[in-house]
Amino acid sequence: MEKIIRFYSDLIKRNLNKPEVVRSLIRFGLEIAKLWVDHIGEKDAPGSLRYLNSICFKFMLEPLRDPGNSGFVNLLAPTEILHSMDIYPLFIEAYSSFASGFYCEDTFIDRAVTEGISDTLCSYHKTFLGALELSILPRLRFAITSSILCDGNSNTFRYVANRYRIPYSIIDVPYEFSDGSVRYVVAQLKEMISVVESATGKRFDIDRLREVIRLENMTREYLRAYIEELKEHTMPNTITLEMYKLFVTHPYIGRAETLKFFELLKEDVKRYPDSGYRIFWVHILPYYLYPVQRYLNFNKEFKLIGCDLNFDYLEDIDEKKPLEAIARKLILNVNNGDFKRKIENIKRLVIDLKIDGVIHFCQWGCKQSFGGFMLLKKELEKLDVPFLVIDGDAVDRRNSPEEQVNTRLSAFFELLTQRGKRW
C-alpha cells in the first residue's frame, strides 16, 4: 500500500502544472480510498469505527464532487447553518491532512512559502494555501470561519476569499459569556446567513435549522453515553480514527450519518472490557508518525481513550432559539478564551476516565499549543498524572523527528509500566 501511495504522490507532483489534472487525481484517489475502506478497511476495528472511516471520506468527497454547492470552513465554524441549507462544507484542516496522506504536503507548503506565506504559520494552513496557490483547490462559493482556538484562521480565510474572489464571513467570538455577547454573535450569524444565501442562491429556513439541532442534541446524548461507558471499558482505537472523530464532533455534527456513528459507538464500547493503560491525547493527532502508531494503534497494553478536542462541548443546545443556541455553543467552547477552561476540562476528563498518562502534542506554528502546555503540566502534576510533551508537525513530515519521538514515547510508556495502573 505504501508503494502505491508513493507512486500516486509522484504522479500528482509530476502534473502540478496541470491543476485540473491534479484536482481529478486527488478526487479519484479519495474515491478509490473510500472503496477500499468500504470493502476492505481496518479488519481489526469495531464496526462503528469502520463506519466512521467511511463517512469521513464521504464528507471529504461531497464538496469536491459538487463545488458549486459548497463552502470552505474550519474546525470550529458554525456548520449547522450549512447543513440546514443542504450545503457541503470543505473542512480545510481535513483537506491538508489528506494532502499529507498523499505525501504532497511538502510541495504544497513550499509553494505557499515561495508565494510569501510565513514559514512559521501552522502547516495545516500552509498546505491548504499552497494548494490554493497551485490552483489545485476547487473554487467554492464562500468561506466561513470563527476566531476560536486558532489566530491564523482570520487571515487564512481572508486570503482564500480574496484570491478566489468569493464572499467570506469571520465570526468573532467573545471570550466572556453574557447576554450581550450572545446578541453580538447572533448578529454575525445573521450576516453569515446573508452571505451564504447570496453566494448560493439558497434560502435559509430556521425550522430546518431546528431539525439539524435536534439531530445534534440526539448525537450529543449518545456521545455522553459513550463517555460514561468509557469509564469502565477500553475500546480498540488508532491515532487516525481518533483524528477522524474531529469530523463528527465538529463540522459534521447535525448530520444523520454522525448520529448513526455515535449510536453504533455507544453500543460497540460495551463489548470491550477495561484493560491496559489509559492514555489521553491533548491537541492535534499526528496520524502518520510511526512511533505513535506503534504504541497506540490497536495496542493491547496502551489504550488511546480520546483526544480533548473531541470533548470540548458536551451540552445540549436549545432548538427553540437556534441562532442563540449556536452563539452560546461557540462562546462556551472550552477552547475559546482563557486557557484555564481547557485545563479544567482536561482535568475533569482525566479523573472521570481514569487516565494513566497524558500526551500533549505541540503542533508546529500553533501558538496556543506551545503557550499553554506548562500550565497544563503543573495542574496534572497536582493530580500525579504522568505528562509527556511531543514537539512536531501533524502535517509536514519534515518537522517531526521520528527517532526523538520514539525515544520519548518509549521512556514515557516504560515509566507508566513501572508505576502501575493509577486507578
C-alpha positions as CSV (number, residue, x, y, z in Angstrom):
1,M,0.0,0.0,0.0
2,E,2.8,2.4,0.9
3,K,4.4,1.9,-2.6
4,I,1.1,2.6,-4.3
5,I,0.5,5.8,-2.4
6,R,4.1,7.0,-3.1
7,F,3.6,6.2,-6.8
8,Y,0.4,8.2,-6.8
9,S,2.1,11.1,-5.0
10,D,4.8,11.2,-7.7
11,L,2.0,11.2,-10.3
12,I,0.4,14.2,-8.6
13,K,3.6,16.1,-8.3
14,R,4.6,15.5,-12.0
15,N,1.3,17.2,-13.0
16,L,1.4,20.3,-10.9
17,N,1.4,22.5,-14.0
18,K,-2.0,21.0,-14.8
19,P,-4.3,22.0,-11.9
20,E,-7.4,20.3,-13.4
21,V,-5.5,17.0,-13.7
22,V,-4.3,17.2,-10.1
23,R,-7.8,18.1,-8.9
24,S,-9.0,15.0,-10.7
25,L,-6.2,12.8,-9.3
26,I,-6.9,13.9,-5.7
27,R,-10.6,13.3,-6.1
28,F,-10.0,9.9,-7.8
29,G,-7.6,8.9,-5.1
30,L,-10.1,9.7,-2.4
31,E,-12.9,7.8,-4.3
32,I,-10.6,4.7,-4.5
33,A,-9.7,5.1,-0.9
34,K,-13.4,5.2,0.1
35,L,-14.0,2.0,-1.9
36,W,-11.1,0.3,-0.1
37,V,-12.4,1.5,3.3
38,D,-15.9,0.3,2.5
39,H,-15.0,-3.2,1.2
40,I,-11.7,-4.0,2.9
41,G,-10.7,-1.4,5.5
42,E,-9.4,-1.9,9.1
43,K,-10.4,-5.5,9.8
44,D,-9.5,-5.2,13.5
45,A,-11.6,-2.1,14.0
46,P,-15.0,-2.2,15.6
47,G,-17.9,-1.7,13.2
48,S,-18.6,1.8,14.4
49,L,-15.1,2.9,13.6
50,R,-15.2,1.3,10.2
51,Y,-18.4,3.3,9.6
52,L,-16.6,6.4,10.8
53,N,-13.8,5.8,8.3
54,S,-16.3,5.5,5.5
55,I,-18.3,8.6,6.3
56,C,-15.2,10.8,6.7
57,F,-14.3,10.0,3.1
58,K,-17.9,10.7,2.1
59,F,-17.8,14.1,3.9
60,M,-14.5,14.9,2.2
61,L,-15.7,14.0,-1.2
62,E,-19.0,15.9,-1.2
63,P,-17.6,19.4,-1.8
64,L,-15.1,18.0,-4.3
65,R,-17.9,16.4,-6.3
66,D,-20.2,19.4,-6.0
67,P,-18.1,22.6,-5.6
68,G,-20.9,24.8,-6.7
69,N,-22.9,23.8,-3.6
70,S,-20.1,24.1,-1.1
71,G,-18.0,26.4,1.0
72,F,-14.7,26.5,2.9
73,V,-14.9,26.1,6.7
74,N,-12.6,25.4,9.6
75,L,-12.9,23.1,12.5
76,L,-14.9,25.4,14.7
77,A,-17.2,27.1,12.1
78,P,-21.0,27.1,12.8
79,T,-21.7,24.5,10.1
80,E,-25.2,23.6,11.4
81,I,-26.4,26.5,9.3
82,L,-24.9,25.0,6.2
83,H,-26.3,21.6,7.0
84,S,-29.8,23.1,7.3
85,M,-29.4,24.6,3.8
86,D,-28.0,21.3,2.3
87,I,-24.7,22.9,1.6
88,Y,-21.4,20.9,1.8
89,P,-18.6,22.2,4.0
90,L,-15.0,21.7,2.9
91,F,-13.1,21.3,6.2
92,I,-9.7,22.8,5.4
93,E,-7.8,21.1,8.2
94,A,-9.0,17.8,6.8
95,Y,-8.1,18.8,3.3
96,S,-4.5,19.4,4.5
97,S,-4.4,16.1,6.3
98,F,-5.5,14.2,3.2
99,A,-2.9,16.1,1.2
100,S,-0.4,14.8,3.7
101,G,-1.8,11.4,3.2
102,F,-0.9,11.7,-0.4
103,Y,2.6,12.7,0.6
104,C,2.1,16.1,-1.1
105,E,2.3,18.4,1.9
106,D,5.9,19.3,1.3
107,T,5.3,20.5,-2.2
108,F,2.2,22.5,-1.2
109,I,3.9,24.0,1.8
110,D,7.0,25.0,-0.3
111,R,4.8,26.7,-2.8
112,A,2.9,28.7,-0.1
113,V,6.2,29.9,1.4
114,T,7.5,30.8,-2.1
115,E,4.4,33.0,-2.5
116,G,5.2,34.9,0.7
117,I,3.3,32.9,3.3
118,S,5.2,32.8,6.6
119,D,7.1,29.6,7.3
120,T,6.1,29.9,11.0
121,L,2.4,29.6,10.1
122,C,0.7,26.3,11.1
123,S,1.3,23.6,8.5
124,Y,-2.4,22.9,8.1
125,H,-2.8,26.5,6.8
126,K,0.4,26.4,4.7
127,T,-0.6,23.2,3.0
128,F,-4.1,24.5,2.2
129,L,-2.8,27.8,0.9
130,G,-0.1,26.1,-1.2
131,A,-2.9,24.1,-2.8
132,L,-4.7,27.4,-3.4
133,E,-1.6,29.0,-5.0
134,L,-1.2,25.9,-7.2
135,S,-4.8,26.4,-8.3
136,I,-5.5,22.8,-7.1
137,L,-8.3,23.8,-4.8
138,P,-11.7,24.0,-6.4
139,R,-13.3,27.4,-6.3
140,L,-16.1,27.0,-3.8
141,R,-18.9,29.6,-3.2
142,F,-17.8,31.2,0.1
143,A,-15.6,30.9,3.1
144,I,-16.7,30.7,6.8
145,T,-14.5,30.6,9.9
146,S,-14.5,31.6,13.6
147,S,-12.0,33.2,15.8
148,I,-11.9,30.3,18.3
149,L,-8.7,28.5,19.1
150,C,-6.6,29.5,16.1
151,D,-5.5,33.1,15.5
152,G,-4.4,32.1,11.9
153,N,-8.0,31.4,10.8
154,S,-9.0,35.0,10.0
155,N,-6.0,35.8,7.8
156,T,-6.1,32.4,6.0
157,F,-9.8,32.7,5.2
158,R,-9.5,36.3,4.1
159,Y,-6.6,35.3,1.9
160,V,-8.6,32.5,0.3
161,A,-11.6,34.8,-0.3
162,N,-9.6,37.5,-1.9
163,R,-7.6,35.0,-4.1
164,Y,-10.8,33.3,-5.4
165,R,-13.0,36.5,-5.2
166,I,-15.6,34.8,-3.1
167,P,-17.5,36.2,-0.1
168,Y,-16.5,35.3,3.4
169,S,-17.6,35.6,7.0
170,I,-15.4,35.6,10.1
171,I,-17.4,35.0,13.3
172,D,-15.7,37.0,16.1
173,V,-16.4,35.1,19.3
174,P,-16.1,37.0,22.6
175,Y,-14.2,35.3,25.4
176,E,-16.8,36.0,28.1
177,F,-20.3,34.8,28.1
178,S,-23.1,37.3,28.6
179,D,-26.5,38.2,27.0
180,G,-24.6,41.0,25.2
181,S,-22.0,38.6,23.8
182,V,-24.7,36.2,22.6
183,R,-26.5,39.1,20.8
184,Y,-23.2,40.1,19.2
185,V,-22.6,36.6,17.8
186,V,-26.2,36.2,16.7
187,A,-25.9,39.4,14.7
188,Q,-22.8,37.9,13.0
189,L,-24.6,34.6,12.3
190,K,-27.4,36.5,10.6
191,E,-24.8,38.3,8.4
192,M,-23.2,34.9,7.7
193,I,-26.6,33.6,6.5
194,S,-27.0,36.5,4.2
195,V,-23.5,35.9,2.7
196,V,-24.3,32.2,2.2
197,E,-27.8,32.9,0.7
198,S,-26.3,35.5,-1.7
199,A,-23.4,33.2,-2.7
200,T,-25.5,30.1,-3.3
201,G,-29.0,31.4,-4.2
202,K,-30.4,29.1,-1.5
203,R,-32.8,30.4,1.2
204,F,-32.3,29.8,4.9
205,D,-35.1,28.1,6.8
206,I,-35.0,28.4,10.6
207,D,-37.3,25.4,11.0
208,R,-34.8,23.3,9.1
209,L,-32.1,24.5,11.4
210,R,-34.1,23.4,14.3
211,E,-34.2,19.9,12.8
212,V,-30.4,19.9,12.4
213,I,-30.0,21.0,16.1
214,R,-32.4,18.2,17.1
215,L,-30.1,15.7,15.4
216,E,-27.1,17.4,17.1
217,N,-28.7,17.0,20.5
218,M,-29.5,13.4,19.9
219,T,-25.9,12.9,18.8
220,R,-24.5,14.5,21.8
221,E,-26.7,12.4,24.0
222,Y,-25.1,9.3,22.5
223,L,-21.6,10.9,22.9
224,R,-22.3,11.5,26.6
225,A,-23.4,7.9,27.0
226,Y,-20.3,6.7,25.2
227,I,-18.2,8.8,27.7
228,E,-20.0,7.1,30.6
229,E,-19.2,3.6,29.1
230,L,-15.5,4.6,28.7
231,K,-15.2,4.8,32.4
232,E,-15.5,1.0,32.6
233,H,-14.5,-0.1,29.1
234,T,-11.5,0.5,26.8
235,M,-12.2,0.2,23.1
236,P,-9.7,-0.6,20.3
237,N,-8.6,2.7,18.6
238,T,-6.0,4.2,16.4
239,I,-4.5,7.7,16.2
240,T,-6.1,8.2,12.7
241,L,-9.6,7.1,13.8
242,E,-9.4,9.4,16.9
243,M,-8.5,12.2,14.5
244,Y,-11.5,11.3,12.3
245,K,-13.7,11.8,15.3
246,L,-13.0,15.5,14.8
247,F,-15.2,15.4,11.7
248,V,-18.2,14.2,13.7
249,T,-17.7,16.2,16.9
250,H,-17.4,19.4,14.9
251,P,-18.1,20.3,11.3
252,Y,-20.4,17.4,10.6
253,I,-22.4,17.3,13.8
254,G,-26.0,17.6,13.0
255,R,-25.8,15.2,10.1
256,A,-27.8,11.9,10.1
257,E,-24.6,9.9,9.4
258,T,-23.0,11.4,12.5
259,L,-25.9,10.4,14.6
260,K,-25.7,6.9,13.3
261,F,-22.0,6.7,14.1
262,F,-22.4,7.7,17.8
263,E,-25.4,5.3,18.2
264,L,-23.1,2.5,16.9
265,L,-20.2,3.7,19.0
266,K,-22.3,3.7,22.2
267,E,-23.1,0.0,21.7
268,D,-19.7,-1.1,20.5
269,V,-17.8,0.2,23.5
270,K,-19.8,-2.1,25.8
271,R,-18.3,-5.1,24.1
272,Y,-14.8,-4.4,25.3
273,P,-13.6,-4.9,28.9
274,D,-11.4,-2.5,30.7
275,S,-7.7,-3.4,30.0
276,G,-4.3,-1.8,29.6
277,Y,-3.0,1.7,30.5
278,R,-5.4,4.5,29.6
279,I,-3.8,7.2,27.5
280,F,-5.4,10.6,26.8
281,W,-4.2,12.8,23.9
282,V,-4.2,16.6,24.0
283,H,-4.3,18.8,20.8
284,I,-3.7,17.6,17.2
285,L,-3.1,14.0,16.4
286,P,0.0,13.2,14.1
287,Y,-1.6,10.2,12.4
288,Y,1.5,9.4,10.2
289,L,4.2,9.2,12.9
290,Y,5.2,5.6,13.1
291,P,6.3,5.6,16.8
292,V,2.9,7.0,17.8
293,Q,1.2,4.3,15.6
294,R,3.3,1.6,17.2
295,Y,2.4,2.4,20.7
296,L,-1.3,3.4,20.2
297,N,-2.8,1.8,17.2
298,F,-4.8,-1.3,18.4
299,N,-2.3,-1.7,21.2
300,K,-3.5,-4.1,23.9
301,E,-1.2,-2.6,26.6
302,F,-1.7,1.1,25.9
303,K,-5.2,2.2,25.0
304,L,-5.9,5.6,23.4
305,I,-9.0,6.7,25.2
306,G,-9.6,10.0,23.5
307,C,-8.5,13.5,22.4
308,D,-9.5,16.6,24.3
309,L,-10.7,18.3,21.1
310,N,-13.4,15.7,20.8
311,F,-14.9,16.6,24.2
312,D,-14.8,20.4,24.0
313,Y,-18.6,21.0,24.2
314,L,-21.0,18.4,25.7
315,E,-24.2,20.3,26.5
316,D,-27.4,20.2,24.6
317,I,-28.4,23.4,22.7
318,D,-31.8,25.0,22.6
319,E,-33.6,24.1,19.3
320,K,-36.3,26.7,20.1
321,K,-33.8,29.5,19.7
322,P,-31.3,28.0,17.3
323,L,-29.2,31.0,16.5
324,E,-28.9,32.0,20.1
325,A,-28.0,28.4,20.9
326,I,-25.2,28.2,18.3
327,A,-23.9,31.5,19.7
328,R,-23.9,30.1,23.2
329,K,-22.1,27.0,22.0
330,L,-19.4,29.0,20.3
331,I,-18.8,31.3,23.3
332,L,-18.8,28.5,25.9
333,N,-16.5,26.1,23.9
334,V,-13.6,25.3,26.2
335,N,-11.1,26.3,23.5
336,N,-12.5,29.8,23.5
337,G,-10.9,32.4,25.8
338,D,-8.8,31.7,28.9
339,F,-6.6,28.6,28.7
340,K,-7.9,27.7,32.2
341,R,-11.2,26.5,30.5
342,K,-9.3,23.9,28.5
343,I,-7.2,22.8,31.5
344,E,-10.3,22.3,33.7
345,N,-12.0,20.3,31.0
346,I,-8.9,18.1,30.6
347,K,-8.6,17.6,34.4
348,R,-12.3,16.6,34.6
349,L,-11.8,14.1,31.8
350,V,-8.6,12.7,33.3
351,I,-10.4,12.0,36.6
352,D,-13.7,10.7,35.1
353,L,-12.0,8.4,32.5
354,K,-9.3,7.2,35.0
355,I,-6.5,8.2,32.7
356,D,-3.0,6.8,33.5
357,G,-1.0,9.2,31.3
358,V,-1.5,12.3,29.2
359,I,0.4,13.1,25.9
360,H,0.4,16.7,24.7
361,F,1.3,17.4,21.1
362,C,2.8,20.8,20.3
363,Q,1.9,21.5,16.7
364,W,4.4,23.4,14.5
365,G,3.2,27.0,14.2
366,C,0.5,26.7,16.8
367,K,1.0,29.4,19.5
368,Q,-1.9,28.0,21.6
369,S,-0.3,24.5,22.0
370,F,3.1,25.8,22.8
371,G,1.9,28.6,25.0
372,G,-0.3,26.6,27.3
373,F,1.3,23.2,28.0
374,M,3.3,24.3,31.0
375,L,0.1,25.4,32.7
376,L,-1.5,22.1,32.0
377,K,1.6,20.2,33.2
378,K,1.5,22.0,36.6
379,E,-2.1,21.1,37.1
380,L,-1.6,17.4,36.1
381,E,1.3,17.2,38.5
382,K,-1.1,18.0,41.3
383,L,-3.1,15.0,40.2
384,D,0.1,12.9,40.0
385,V,-0.7,12.1,36.3
386,P,2.4,11.4,34.1
387,F,2.6,14.0,31.3
388,L,4.6,13.9,28.1
389,V,5.1,16.8,25.6
390,I,5.9,15.9,22.0
391,D,7.0,18.6,19.6
392,G,6.3,18.0,15.9
393,D,4.1,18.6,13.0
394,A,0.8,16.7,12.2
395,V,1.1,17.6,8.5
396,D,4.7,18.2,7.4
397,R,6.8,15.1,7.9
398,R,10.0,17.2,7.7
399,N,9.2,18.8,11.1
400,S,8.7,15.6,13.1
401,P,11.9,13.8,14.1
402,E,10.8,10.2,14.4
403,E,13.8,9.0,16.4
404,Q,13.4,11.7,19.0
405,V,9.6,11.0,19.3
406,N,10.3,7.2,19.6
407,T,12.8,7.8,22.4
408,R,10.5,10.0,24.4
409,L,7.4,7.7,23.9
410,S,9.5,4.6,24.9
411,A,10.6,6.3,28.1
412,F,7.1,7.6,28.9
413,F,5.5,4.2,28.5
414,E,8.2,2.5,30.5
415,L,7.5,5.0,33.3
416,L,3.8,4.0,33.2
417,T,4.5,0.3,33.4
418,Q,6.9,0.9,36.3
419,R,4.3,2.9,38.2
420,G,1.5,0.5,37.5
421,K,-2.2,1.4,37.0
422,R,-3.3,4.5,38.8
423,W,-6.9,3.5,39.3
